[in-house]
Amino acid sequence: MKELWVEKYRPSTMADYVFTDATLKQQVETWVREKSIPHLLLSGSPGTGKTTLAKMLIAELDIDEYDVMFSNGSKEGRKIEWVDKLINFCQTMPFGTFKVVLIDEADYMNINSVQPALRNLMEDYSQTVRFILTCNSPSKIMTPIHSRCQSFHIIKTDHTEFTARVATVLVTEGVEFDLDTLDTYVKATYPDLRKCLNLVQPNSQS
C-alpha cells in the first residue's frame, strides 16, 4: 500500500466535504467567507469527519503551515509538561492573522492539570490563537472549556451515503467488488468511515 485511502480521499475543500447538518454548513461558509473562526469543539462518533472538517477549515482559511500545531490529546495531552510546548507556540506572533492549535481526542486530556491550563491559554491568547478540539465524549471536557468554544456535534452520515462513499473509492481505485461483500464491510464498520476504508483497502485487489 503506497498510500492510505483514508488520507488519499480525505476531503480538503468545502466542495468535497459531505455535510450532514445544514446549520453547520452555513456556519462554515460564513467562517470561510470572513476568514475567521472562534475556538471550536467538534464532537461525534469515531470516523464521522471531525478531524477532516477541522483540517478542511484550516486549508480553506489559508492558514500558514507554520501557524498550525497538530496535537493528540490521548498522547501529549496526558502530561502537564506538554503545556510548555503549547505556551511556546502561542507566545510567538503568527505569520498570518492568527495561529491554530488542532487537538484531536481532546477528551483524553488530563482534566486535573492539562485542561485547566488549556482553559487559561484559550483566554490569554484569544487575539492571536484559535483552538480546535475534536472529541468523541464531550462530557469528559471541563465546562470552562466548553464555555470558551462554539460547539458542534457531527452527525453520522446516513447508511446509503456511507456505502456510496466507500463504493466511489473502490471504483476510483479500479477495484472490482460485489454489493453483498461491500455491504458486509459497511455493516461491520458503520458509521466509522475511516475504519471501513482501512479494512477494505488491504483486502482489495485492483
Order of alpha helices (4+ residues) and beta strands (2+ residues): alpha-alpha-beta-alpha-beta-alpha-beta-alpha-beta-alpha-beta-alpha-alpha-alpha
